[in-house]
Amino acid sequence: MSTDLINSKRKVCKKRLKVFFFGFLLFIGFIGYGVYWAFFDMDRLPTGDYLTEEKSPDGVYTLKAYVTNGGATTSFAVRGELVFNNKGKKTKNIYWNYREETADIKWIDNNIVAINGHILNVPDDKFDFINQ
């Protein structure tokens, strides 16, 4: 065999390996995102029935609490939704706890809230009983 033919075959093999590797990474990425979406995405929580709400001392945030009933096989759960009052931002689920039917919301300061004893620094912190 000539060296040109061998080099040509190596180039084709390298291209195939790169395409396979990229496809494999893409597949793993889709699987990873699917698992996150199905089991950990707090935006997919059930809406629930309105319980109560409390505004932050400076009026920037409102925390709304909802109770959800999963039916006969699961207990009640409380979902906390953070509303940005002054900004046009989308609401954000920051609290999800199982086996609760009430929500005791207390603002400690402008950015720290206690929900049923769980302290959160808004807007970044989240409490999800699944990830505890």
C-alpha positions in Angstrom: 0.0 0.0 0.0 1.1 3.5 -0.7 1.6 6.0 2.1 -1.0 8.3 0.5 -3.6 5.5 0.8 -2.6 4.8 4.4 -2.8 8.5 5.4 -6.2 8.8 3.6 -7.6 5.9 5.6 -6.2 7.4 8.9 -8.0 10.7 8.1 -11.3 9.0 7.4 -10.9 6.9 10.6 -10.2 10.1 12.7 -13.2 11.8 11.2 -15.4 8.9 12.0 -14.1 8.7 15.5 -14.7 12.5 16.0 -18.3 12.2 14.7 -19.0 9.2 16.9 -17.5 10.9 20.0 -19.5 14.1 19.4 -22.7 12.0 18.8 -22.0 10.1 22.0 -21.6 13.3 24.0 -24.7 14.7 22.6 -26.7 11.6 23.5 -25.3 11.7 27.1 -26.3 15.3 27.3 -29.9 14.6 26.2 -30.1 11.8 28.7 -28.7 14.0 31.5 -31.1 16.8 30.7 -34.1 14.4 30.6 -33.3 13.0 34.0 -33.0 16.6 35.4 -36.2 17.7 33.7 -38.2 14.6 34.9 -37.0 14.5 38.5 -35.3 17.7 39.7 -36.8 20.7 37.8 -38.7 22.8 40.3 -40.6 24.6 37.5 -42.6 21.4 36.9 -44.1 21.2 40.4 -47.9 21.0 40.7 -49.6 24.4 41.1 -51.6 23.6 44.2 -54.2 25.6 46.2 -53.3 29.1 47.5 -52.4 29.3 51.2 -50.9 32.6 52.1 -48.4 35.2 51.0 -46.0 37.7 52.6 -44.2 40.7 51.2 -40.6 41.4 52.0 -40.0 44.4 54.2 -38.7 46.6 51.3 -41.5 45.3 49.0 -39.2 43.9 46.4 -40.4 40.3 46.8 -43.6 38.5 47.6 -43.5 34.9 48.7 -46.7 33.0 47.9 -47.4 29.6 49.4 -49.5 26.8 47.9 -50.5 23.4 49.2 -50.6 20.5 46.8 -52.5 17.2 47.2 -51.0 14.3 45.3 -54.0 12.1 45.8 -54.6 9.0 47.8 -51.0 7.6 47.6 -49.0 10.7 48.6 -49.2 13.3 51.4 -49.7 17.0 51.1 -46.8 19.3 50.2 -46.1 23.0 50.3 -44.7 24.9 47.4 -43.2 28.4 47.8 -43.2 30.8 44.8 -41.1 33.9 44.8 -42.6 36.9 42.9 -40.4 39.8 41.8 -42.6 42.8 42.4 -40.5 45.6 40.9 -38.9 43.7 38.0 -40.6 42.0 35.1 -39.0 38.7 36.0 -40.8 35.4 35.9 -41.9 33.9 39.3 -39.6 31.3 40.7 -40.3 28.2 42.8 -37.9 28.4 45.8 -39.5 26.0 48.3 -40.9 22.5 48.1 -41.4 20.4 51.2 -43.3 17.1 51.6 -45.7 16.2 54.4 -46.7 19.8 55.2 -50.1 21.4 54.9 -49.4 25.0 56.3 -46.9 27.6 55.5 -45.4 29.9 58.2 -43.6 32.7 56.3 -41.4 35.2 58.2 -39.1 37.7 56.5 -36.0 38.1 58.6 -34.7 41.0 56.5 -35.1 42.3 52.9 -33.4 39.2 51.4 -33.8 36.4 54.0 -37.0 34.5 54.6 -37.9 31.7 56.9 -40.5 29.2 55.6 -41.6 26.6 58.1 -38.2 26.9 59.8 -36.1 26.7 56.6 -34.0 29.8 56.1 -33.5 31.0 52.5 -31.5 33.9 51.0 -33.6 35.1 48.1 -33.5 35.1 45.2 -30.7 32.5 44.9 -31.4 29.8 47.6 -33.9 27.0 47.1 -35.2 24.3 49.4 -36.3 21.0 47.9 -36.9 18.1 50.2 -35.8 15.7 47.5 -32.3 17.2 47.4 -31.7 17.3 51.2 
